[in-house]
Amino acid sequence: MSAIPKIRASLLAASLAALAAPAFAETTTIYVAPADDEYAPATTYYYYTAPPSPVVYYEPPVVVTAPRATEDQLITYDVLDTLANDSRISGRIGVETRDNVVELTGVVTTPGQARRASRDAMSVDGVKYVRNNLDTRVGRSF
């Protein structure tokens, strides 16, 4: 076989290899000294290195559920909201609820505010009874 068909065959092989090689393949060019023809083209070898396959871990989805509020907790939240939104009451009021019975503790300014807090607490749905243990500042010495 003469030099020209060898060149054509090697160019054809090189072009087919270039088309088959992906874009991320490593390319190494090796020059081979020709035995009888000094104008032989360089031989290009393509070494394909496959990327490592990713390891995928599947875990069940995380589901967070909070316990539902009890009826007493809901009543406490509603009483606190009602007292906080009443602008005619000032002071520090604590609210505890057990078996739908609300207990008010703390200090308000006047006895009228203590009665108003008791009425506001009684106006909340689900309240059976209100224990009013509120102290007043009027008439007290600190």
N, C-alpha and C positions, 0 to 999 in steps of 0.2 A: 504494500500500500504506500502510496506516495505521501509527501508532506502535506499537500493541500487537503486531501480528504481527512487526514488526521486532525488538521486544524479545524476544518468544518465540524467534524464529529465532536471535538473537544469544546468548541464554541456552542454547539447545539446542546451538549450535556450541561455546560455551565449556565446557559440561559434557562434551560428547563429547571435546573437546581435553584436558580435565583427566583423563578416564579413559584416554585414549591416551598421555598423557605419563608417562614413568617417574618414579620417586621422585627421581632425581638430576638431572632436567632443570632448567635455569635458567628462572625465571619472571620475566617483565617485564610490568608493568601499565602500559598507556598510556591516558591519558584523552583522549578525543577530544571536542572541543566540538561539540555537535549543531548542525546547521544550522537546523532548524525546531522541534525539540522540546527543551526544556531539561532534561527528566527522562530522557534516554537513559542507559542504563547504561554503565559503563566497558568498554572493549574490552580483553580479556586475550589476549596473544599468548604462545605457548609456543615457546621456542627450544630445540631439543634439541641438546645437544652430546655427541656420542658420545665415550666415553673412548678414549684411544689403545689400540690393540690391543697386547698385550704381545708382545715378541719372545722367542721360545723357542728356545734353542740346545740341540741334542741332541749329546751327545758320548758316545763309547763308555765303558762303565764301566771304572774303574781296577782292574786285577787285579795284585796284588802277590804274587809267588811268591819265596820264599826258596830258595836252593839246598839240596838235601838234604845232610845231614851225611855225610861219608865214614865208612867203617868205622873208620878210625883215630881220627877225632874222637869217634865213639860210644864206643870203647874208653877214650879219655882221660876222657870224662865219667863213665863207669862206675867207673874206677879212682879218680878224684877223689872221687866219692860214697862209695865203699867206704872210702877212707882217712879222709875227714871224719867218717864215722859210727863209726869205731873209737875208742873212748874211751881205749884203752891206748896210743895213739900221740900224742906231742906234739912239736911242732916246725914247721918250714917245709919243705914238700915240693913240689917241682915235678914235673910229669908231662908227658912227651912221648911220642908214639907214632908210629912209622914202620914200615910193613909189618908190623903186628901185634906189633912188638917195643916194649915199654914201657921207658922210661928214667926212673929216679927220681933226682932231684937235690935237694940241700938239706941241712938240718941237723936231726937228731933228738937226743933226750937220751941214749939208751943204745944199745949195739949190738943189744940184744934188740929194741928198737923198729925198728931198721933191718931186721932179719930179718923181723919181723912185717909191716912195710910191704911187703916183697918178697913174702911169702906172700899178703897181701891182694890185691896187684896180680895175682899169678898166678891167683888164684881167679876172676877176671873172665873171662867167656866170650869167646873169640876171641883171647886173649893167647897168643902162642907162646913168648915168652921175656921175662925181666925183667932189665934191667941196673941193678944197684943201685949208684948212685954217692952214696949218702947218707953224710954225715959225722956223727960223734957228738960230743957235748960232753964226755962223760966222758973224762978223760985229756988234754984239750986245754987250752992256756992261751990266754986271749983278751987 
